[in-house]
Amino acid sequence: MADRRLMKLALGKGESQRFLVDAGTTVLVISGCLVLRGPLVWLAESMVAPEQRLGTEQSLVISDGGWIDLLAGDGVELLLIPPESGLLWKQAVRCLGGMFGNEQPGRMTAPPSS
């Protein structure tokens, strides 16, 4: 599973997609709602696919690698962020914070130049 890169996805109403992800991959929902199933885990003597519901601006770090299913409620836009791109993840959060007008505490911004 080498050479994983940040993936931006858009799923329409009712669409689903299956992806193979590494442990530590982050799923970040930009807009819409999403049901995430998997990866498979053992529960007693059975394999089950845990299910998580994520809404706008929610994220989930997938602890175990494997296949996940992404199911869109209405339309959904999301990012799949591989574990080795920690710096890129921080940049994405900073960018999203800037889009929504959230300033980082302790960070000074230069006044606009004339």
Beta strands, then each sheet from edge to edge (+ up, - down):
strand 1: 7-11
strand 2: 16-21
strand 3: 26-37
strand 4: 41-43
strand 5: 46-48
strand 6: 51-54
strand 7: 59-61
strand 8: 66-81
sheet 1: 1+ 8- 2+
sheet 2: 1+ 8- 3+ 6-
sheet 3: 1+ 8- 3+ 7-
sheet 4: 4+ 5-
end
